[in-house]
């Protein structure tokens, strides 16, 4: 019984996290659907996020340098992003969609850990002791770096700083 309750709690937490990420990307208005499971997110990313989802995410950023964040986290230059804005109906590639989604996930999780989007952004931009003085935003350029940032966020969330 306890295992079933824990599984339900984990599923509801995942659903809440999914909705937080979807909101950062513009919600059902921009995504043109409501995401109710990670499989829905998978299908959306396979088809490609609407370019307006990236616009919405970038529009939310307060203190992060937009050009640098796009380059590091999404793998897209500022110029490419500007060209993409001129063709909003064309979806992002699967890779761009996946990296945009992952950036939104990390930003959402960091917001939960630090209490505000502004604090989360500042954390992404500052060298972190637990990341060998590297800035989390710089590590988002590779899957291995993303994993390091996610592990570091987990340690911060649970008060394990080493």
Secondary structure, DSSP 8 states (H G I E B T S, - for coil): -HHHHHHHHHHHHHHHHHHHHHHHTTHHHHHSS---SHHHHHHHHHH---HHHHHHHHHH-SSS-HHHHIIIII---HHHHHHHHTTTTS---HHHHHHHHHHHHHHHHHHHHHSSHHHHHHHHHSEEGGGTTEEHHHHTTSHHHHHHHHHHHHHHHTT---
